[in-house]
Each structure stands twice: as structure tokens, then as C-alpha cells.
Amino acid sequence: MTSERVRRPGPSVRTRVVEHSAGDPVAREDRLITEEPLEIRVRAGALAARRAWVTMRTPGHDFELAAGWLVNEGLATPHSVAQVAYCTDADLSDEQEFNVVTVTLTAEADVPHRHVAASAGSSACGVCGKDSVAAALETRTAAPWSGARPGADVVRRLPEALRERQSLFARTGGVHAAALAEADGAMLVVREDVGRHNAVDKVVGARVLAGEAPAAACLVLSGRVGFELVQKAAASGIGSIVAVGAPTSLAAGLAHEAGIDLWGFTSAGRTVRYH
């Protein structure tokens, strides 16, 4: 008797709920955003693949996530990503098969030798915000954006344009989104994920795997702006960040030093530019 092959996890799953409001409770079906771990392994040349990072993510566009994360972390360039594939190690269970991705880099690329994460903190004494900003700029590999950038009129239209493309959010209400856009507001790529940083890595990875430069006039975010998101934008050479929510102090500081236009509290009727 042959066992049925485990299905690849989808971006959302069905669940049963009981909704309580002013009237009688109503039992119905709902959907939850899927959250699963993804292990990213990296291999170059004859060296064996080694684990570089593990993140909780929404399944889908996993190869883009892996490629984008490596580029945004400065561990690869857009041209050094040779191949991305699901791992087929014999010791992986059927459930694990689609939760492990191996990125093969060109032979001349450096392979990371330690666990690296943009959101990882440091226990070293004497570290402050200014140190973090300086460190982020030192590892920047892309040139600053030199093209046109969106003005306020275009900026105010971007969140709604993003929202119209958030199909997973419409079904679940539990997912972040990111998009790359041109200066006139035209959307280049939109991705959704349970992690806001993953959504940014996915849009960058989509451009990398399509053979396009990840640099763009604008990065649009469905939520707030943390330091690590500005760091990713700087690493990819993005010119502007437009967010529905507010930035943190460190995010605003890095955007200023990196020459990135930063817009927050953005809606159709209002936006705030941080200098």
C-alpha cells in the first residue's frame, strides 16, 4: 500500500469559528493565514550546503524569499544567485520537504559561516542607535537610488493601490504586504507574508530571480517601518519608503543617512514626510 504524498502547504487554511455579535452566535467557516518555518541553506562551489537562517513565513514564493533575504543581508549579490531549490535530503520528512530551501551561489561568491538575521540584537556593551546606522551603511552593497522618486500626490495613492492587490489579506486579515513601485506609482511586484520583513525579501527576490535589479523608486509597506526594513531598502538601492504606519526613531535615522525618502501615516487624504 503506497502512502499519499503530503500536499505542499498553501498560504491559508480553513478553520471553524463561532462569531458573537449583537444577535445569536453564528457558526461558520473562516480562513487563517498559514505560518510555517522556512530554513534557508546556502551552498557555493564544492562546499556542502549549510544553514544560514530560519524564519517563520507564509508558504509561497519561497525561492524569492530566500534569494531576497541573501541579497538584503549582503550575503549575495543579484548576480551570484545561481539556483534555488527545495532540499531533497533523505533525512527530511514529507512535512519538512517544502520548508527547507537551498540556494546555490556562483563559485566565486562567499558563503556565510554563521547564523545572520537582520532583526538579531547584540549583547555587546556600548552599542547604540548610531552604531547600528553606521553598521548598516557599511554593509550596503547597492548604490543609492539616483532616479525619479514619487511626489506626495503619488505617495497618497500607493497604499490603496497596494490594498487592492492584497488577496490574502482580504481572505484572512492576518498578513503584511510589500510592493516595489515606480515613481509614477506603477506597481512592479507585490507580495504578502505573515512577516513584514519576509514580504520585503520576497519582492526583492522576485526581481532578482527575474533577472532584474532589485533597486526601485519606491518600497510600499502595509504597516509600520522598523529599522530592519529600511536596512533592506538601503541594501537593495531603493529610493523611497511609503508606509501606512509610523517609522521608529532608528528607522527614520537610517533613512536620512541612507538618502531614502521616508513617508508614514499614508492614506488617500494624508501623508507625513520625515526629514
C-alpha positions as CSV (number, residue, x, y, z in Angstrom):
1,M,0.0,0.0,0.0
2,T,1.5,3.3,-1.0
3,S,1.2,6.4,1.3
4,E,-0.4,9.5,-0.1
5,R,2.2,12.3,-0.7
6,V,1.9,15.2,1.7
7,R,0.5,18.2,0.0
8,R,2.5,21.4,-0.3
9,P,1.2,23.8,2.4
10,G,-0.9,26.7,1.0
11,P,-0.9,30.3,2.0
12,S,-4.1,29.9,4.1
13,V,-6.1,27.1,5.8
14,R,-9.7,26.6,6.6
15,T,-11.0,26.7,10.2
16,R,-14.3,26.7,12.0
17,V,-15.3,29.7,14.1
18,V,-18.3,30.9,16.1
19,E,-19.0,34.7,15.6
20,H,-20.5,36.6,18.5
21,S,-22.2,39.9,17.9
22,A,-25.5,41.6,18.9
23,G,-27.6,38.7,17.6
24,D,-27.3,34.9,18.2
25,P,-23.9,33.3,17.8
26,V,-23.2,32.2,14.2
27,A,-21.1,29.1,13.4
28,R,-19.2,29.5,10.1
29,E,-16.0,28.7,8.2
30,D,-13.1,31.1,8.2
31,R,-9.6,31.1,6.9
32,L,-6.3,31.6,8.8
33,I,-3.1,32.7,7.3
34,T,-0.6,29.8,7.2
35,E,2.5,30.2,9.3
36,E,5.3,27.7,8.8
37,P,9.1,27.7,9.3
38,L,11.4,28.0,6.4
39,E,15.1,27.0,6.7
40,I,17.4,28.7,4.2
41,R,20.6,26.8,3.3
42,V,23.4,28.2,1.2
43,R,25.9,26.3,-1.0
44,A,28.8,27.6,-3.2
45,G,31.2,25.5,-5.3
46,A,32.2,22.2,-3.8
47,L,31.2,23.2,-0.2
48,A,28.3,21.5,1.4
49,A,25.2,23.4,2.0
50,R,24.9,25.0,5.5
51,R,22.1,26.6,7.3
52,A,22.1,30.4,7.1
53,W,18.7,31.3,8.6
54,V,15.3,30.1,9.8
55,T,12.2,32.3,9.6
56,M,8.5,31.9,10.2
57,R,6.8,32.6,6.9
58,T,3.6,32.2,4.8
59,P,4.3,29.4,2.3
60,G,4.5,30.7,-1.3
61,H,7.2,32.5,-3.2
62,D,9.8,30.6,-1.0
63,F,12.5,30.9,-3.6
64,E,12.0,34.6,-3.9
65,L,12.2,34.9,-0.1
66,A,15.5,33.0,0.1
67,A,17.1,35.0,-2.7
68,G,15.8,38.3,-1.5
69,W,17.0,37.6,2.1
70,L,20.5,36.8,1.0
71,V,20.8,39.9,-1.2
72,N,19.3,42.2,1.5
73,E,21.7,40.7,4.1
74,G,24.7,41.4,1.9
75,L,25.5,37.7,1.7
76,A,24.9,37.5,-2.0
77,T,24.6,39.9,-5.0
78,P,21.7,39.7,-7.5
79,H,24.2,38.1,-10.0
80,S,25.6,35.5,-7.6
81,V,22.4,33.6,-7.1
82,A,22.8,30.6,-9.5
83,Q,19.9,28.3,-8.4
84,V,17.2,28.0,-5.7
85,A,15.6,24.6,-5.0
86,Y,13.7,22.8,-2.2
87,C,16.0,20.5,-0.3
88,T,15.7,16.8,-1.0
89,D,17.8,15.3,1.8
90,A,16.8,11.8,2.7
91,D,16.5,12.6,6.4
92,L,13.8,15.2,5.8
93,S,10.2,14.1,6.5
94,D,7.5,14.7,3.9
95,E,6.2,17.6,6.1
96,Q,9.7,19.2,6.1
97,E,10.3,18.9,2.4
98,F,8.8,22.2,1.4
99,N,10.1,24.0,4.5
100,V,13.8,23.8,3.5
101,V,15.3,25.7,0.6
102,T,18.9,25.6,-0.7
103,V,20.4,28.5,-2.5
104,T,23.4,27.7,-4.7
105,L,25.7,30.6,-5.3
106,T,28.3,31.0,-8.0
107,A,31.6,29.6,-7.2
108,E,33.3,32.9,-6.5
109,A,30.6,34.0,-4.0
110,D,31.3,33.9,-0.3
111,V,29.2,31.5,1.8
112,P,28.0,32.8,5.2
113,H,29.7,31.0,8.0
114,R,27.3,32.0,10.8
115,H,23.6,32.5,11.6
116,V,22.8,36.0,10.5
117,A,19.4,37.8,10.9
118,A,18.6,41.5,10.3
119,S,16.5,41.6,13.4
120,A,19.0,40.0,15.7
121,G,20.2,42.1,18.6
122,S,23.6,42.4,20.1
123,S,24.6,41.9,23.8
124,A,27.8,43.9,23.3
125,C,28.3,46.8,25.7
126,G,28.3,50.3,24.3
127,V,26.0,49.7,21.3
128,C,23.7,52.5,20.4
129,G,21.4,53.5,17.6
130,K,24.1,55.5,15.8
131,D,26.3,52.4,15.8
132,S,23.5,50.4,14.2
133,V,23.0,53.0,11.5
134,A,26.8,53.1,10.8
135,A,27.0,49.3,10.6
136,A,24.0,49.1,8.2
137,L,25.6,51.7,5.9
138,E,29.0,49.9,6.0
139,T,27.5,46.7,4.6
140,R,25.4,48.4,1.9
141,T,26.3,47.0,-1.5
142,A,23.9,48.8,-3.8
143,A,24.4,52.4,-5.0
144,P,21.9,54.9,-3.7
145,W,18.9,55.5,-5.9
146,S,19.5,58.2,-8.5
147,G,16.3,58.1,-10.5
148,A,13.0,59.9,-10.1
149,R,11.0,59.5,-6.8
150,P,7.3,59.7,-6.2
151,G,5.9,63.1,-5.0
152,A,3.2,63.5,-2.3
153,D,0.3,63.1,-4.8
154,V,1.6,59.8,-6.0
155,V,2.5,58.7,-2.5
156,R,-1.0,59.2,-1.2
157,R,-2.3,56.8,-3.9
158,L,0.1,54.0,-3.2
159,P,-1.5,52.3,0.0
160,E,-4.8,51.9,-1.8
161,A,-3.1,50.5,-4.9
162,L,-1.3,48.0,-2.6
163,R,-4.5,47.2,-0.7
164,E,-6.3,46.3,-4.0
165,R,-3.6,43.6,-4.6
166,Q,-3.7,42.1,-1.1
167,S,-5.8,39.0,-1.9
168,L,-4.5,37.0,1.1
169,F,-5.3,39.9,3.5
170,A,-8.8,40.0,2.0
171,R,-9.3,36.4,2.9
172,T,-7.6,36.2,6.3
173,G,-6.9,39.7,7.7
174,G,-3.7,38.4,9.1
175,V,-0.9,39.2,6.7
176,H,1.5,42.0,5.8
177,A,2.3,43.2,2.3
178,A,5.1,44.9,0.4
179,A,5.4,46.3,-3.1
180,L,8.0,47.8,-5.3
181,A,6.7,50.7,-7.4
182,E,7.9,53.2,-10.0
183,A,8.0,56.9,-9.4
184,D,4.6,57.3,-11.2
185,G,3.0,54.8,-8.9
186,A,3.0,51.8,-11.3
187,M,3.3,48.6,-9.2
188,L,6.2,46.3,-10.3
189,V,5.7,43.4,-7.8
190,V,3.5,42.8,-4.7
191,R,4.0,40.0,-2.2
192,E,2.2,39.1,1.1
193,D,3.6,37.3,4.2
194,V,2.9,36.8,7.8
195,G,6.2,38.6,8.5
196,R,6.6,42.1,7.2
197,H,10.4,41.6,6.7
198,N,9.6,38.4,4.7
199,A,7.3,40.3,2.4
200,V,10.1,42.8,1.6
201,D,12.5,40.0,1.0
202,K,10.0,38.4,-1.4
203,V,9.6,41.4,-3.6
204,V,13.3,41.9,-3.8
205,G,13.8,38.2,-4.5
206,A,11.1,38.3,-7.3
207,R,13.2,40.9,-9.1
208,V,16.4,39.0,-8.6
209,L,15.0,35.7,-9.9
210,A,13.5,37.5,-12.9
211,G,16.9,38.8,-13.8
212,E,16.0,42.4,-12.8
213,A,17.9,44.8,-10.4
214,P,16.1,45.0,-7.1
215,A,16.5,48.7,-6.9
216,A,13.3,50.7,-7.4
217,A,11.9,54.2,-6.9
218,C,9.7,53.1,-4.0
219,L,9.0,50.4,-1.5
220,V,5.4,50.4,-0.2
221,L,4.6,48.8,3.2
222,S,1.2,47.9,4.6
223,G,2.3,48.6,8.2
224,R,4.9,50.4,10.3
225,V,8.5,51.0,9.4
226,G,11.2,49.4,11.6
227,F,14.9,49.7,11.3
228,E,15.4,46.3,9.6
229,L,13.0,47.3,6.7
230,V,15.0,50.5,6.0
231,Q,18.1,48.4,6.1
232,K,16.8,46.1,3.5
233,A,15.7,49.1,1.3
234,A,19.2,50.6,1.6
235,A,20.8,47.2,0.7
236,S,18.7,47.0,-2.5
237,G,19.2,50.6,-3.6
238,I,15.6,51.7,-3.1
239,G,14.8,55.4,-3.3
240,S,11.7,55.9,-1.1
241,I,9.6,54.1,1.5
242,V,5.9,54.7,1.8
243,A,4.2,53.2,4.8
244,V,0.6,53.1,6.2
245,G,2.0,53.3,9.7
246,A,4.7,55.2,11.5
247,P,8.5,54.7,11.5
248,T,10.6,54.1,14.6
249,S,13.3,56.7,15.5
250,L,16.1,54.4,14.4
251,A,14.3,53.7,11.1
252,A,14.0,57.4,10.4
253,G,17.6,58.0,11.3
254,L,18.9,55.3,8.9
255,A,16.6,56.5,6.1
256,H,18.0,60.0,6.5
257,E,21.6,58.8,6.5
258,A,21.0,56.5,3.5
259,G,19.3,59.2,1.4
260,I,15.9,57.4,1.4
261,D,12.7,59.4,1.3
262,L,10.5,58.2,4.1
263,W,6.7,58.7,4.2
264,G,4.5,57.5,7.0
265,F,0.8,57.6,8.1
266,T,-0.1,57.5,4.4
267,S,-3.7,57.4,3.2
268,A,-5.6,58.9,0.3
269,G,-6.0,62.1,2.2
270,R,-2.8,62.5,4.1
271,T,0.9,61.5,4.3
272,V,3.8,62.6,6.5
273,R,7.3,63.1,5.1
274,Y,10.2,62.5,7.6
275,H,13.4,64.6,7.2
